[in-house]
Amino acid sequence: LVARVYESKAEFRSALQHEKEGYTIYKNQLGEHHEKTKESSEYLKYLTQQAVALQRTMNEIYKNGSNANIMPLKFTAPSMASVLEQLNIINGILFIPLSQKDLENLKAEVQRRQQLHES
């Protein structure tokens, strides 16, 4: 999320720095093949492309002044699901997917404990 904030301000150097830190954490904690690690790697590639595009634009402006052909920068907006997931992680809320059988077992265990408590 920090990298995306810097990206939105076209501060790609800071965005890359923060995303590299995130990528390193994901890689060390989750491994190279985890979804989050791959997602971070793709975002690093995207940020690099955007930084190169911005530098080319700046070079064009320096070279041709106000006659420069300026391409608009593209910014990615994170999905609401992604934002909520990151906020949950930051706040220590983890969702653990449960199968229908797991839910039934959990429900039975809760009922068993309630009956024990009542008697």
C-alpha positions in Angstrom: 0.0 0.0 0.0 2.9 2.4 0.7 4.3 1.7 -2.7 1.0 2.5 -4.3 0.8 5.8 -2.5 4.2 6.8 -3.8 3.2 5.5 -7.3 0.2 7.8 -7.2 2.5 10.7 -6.5 4.8 9.6 -9.4 7.6 9.0 -6.9 8.7 5.8 -8.5 12.0 5.6 -6.7 10.3 5.5 -3.3 7.6 3.2 -4.6 10.2 0.8 -5.9 12.1 0.9 -2.6 9.0 0.0 -0.6 7.8 -2.7 -2.9 11.3 -4.3 -3.0 11.1 -4.4 0.8 7.7 -6.1 0.6 8.9 -8.5 -2.0 11.9 -9.5 0.1 9.6 -10.2 3.1 7.1 -12.2 1.0 10.0 -14.2 -0.6 11.7 -14.9 2.7 8.5 -15.7 4.6 6.3 -17.3 2.0 8.7 -18.5 -0.7 9.1 -17.6 -4.4 6.0 -19.5 -5.6 3.4 -17.9 -3.2 0.7 -15.8 -4.7 1.8 -12.7 -2.8 5.4 -13.0 -3.8 4.4 -13.4 -7.5 2.0 -10.4 -7.2 4.8 -8.3 -5.7 7.2 -9.3 -8.4 4.7 -8.3 -11.1 4.1 -5.0 -9.4 7.9 -4.3 -9.3 8.1 -4.9 -13.0 5.2 -2.5 -13.6 6.7 0.2 -11.4 10.0 -0.2 -13.3 8.2 0.3 -16.6 6.4 3.3 -15.3 9.6 4.8 -14.0 11.3 4.3 -17.4 8.2 5.9 -19.1 8.4 8.9 -16.8 12.2 9.3 -17.4 11.6 9.1 -21.2 8.9 11.8 -20.9 11.2 14.0 -18.9 14.0 13.5 -21.4 11.6 14.5 -24.2 10.6 17.6 -22.4 14.3 18.6 -21.7 15.1 17.9 -25.4 12.0 19.5 -27.1 10.6 21.9 -24.5 7.0 22.7 -24.7 6.7 20.9 -28.1 7.3 17.5 -26.4 4.9 14.7 -27.0 3.9 13.7 -23.4 2.3 10.4 -22.9 0.0 10.2 -19.8 1.1 8.1 -16.9 -1.0 5.1 -16.0 -1.8 4.5 -12.4 -3.2 1.3 -11.0 -5.9 1.6 -8.4 -5.8 -1.3 -5.9 -8.9 -3.3 -5.7 -11.1 -2.9 -2.7 -10.4 -6.6 -1.8 -6.7 -5.9 -1.9 -7.0 -2.9 0.3 -9.2 -4.7 2.8 -6.8 -7.7 2.8 -3.8 -5.5 3.5 -5.7 -3.6 6.3 -6.7 -6.8 7.9 -3.1 -8.1 7.9 -1.9 -4.8 9.4 -4.5 -5.1 12.1 -3.8 -8.8 12.8 -7.0 -10.1 11.3 -6.4 -13.3 9.4 -9.2 -15.2 7.6 -8.8 -18.9 7.5 -10.8 -20.7 4.8 -12.8 -23.6 6.2 -14.4 -26.4 4.4 -18.1 -27.3 4.9 -16.9 -30.3 7.0 -14.7 -28.0 9.1 -17.6 -25.7 9.7 -19.9 -28.6 10.8 -17.2 -29.9 13.1 -16.7 -26.5 14.6 -20.4 -26.0 15.1 -20.7 -29.4 16.8 -17.8 -28.6 19.1 -19.4 -25.3 20.1 -22.7 -27.0 20.8 -20.9 -29.7 22.8 -19.1 -27.1 24.9 -22.4 -25.2 25.5 -24.1 -28.4 26.7 -21.1 -29.1 29.1 -21.3 -25.5 30.4 -25.1 -25.7 31.0 -24.9 -29.0 32.9 
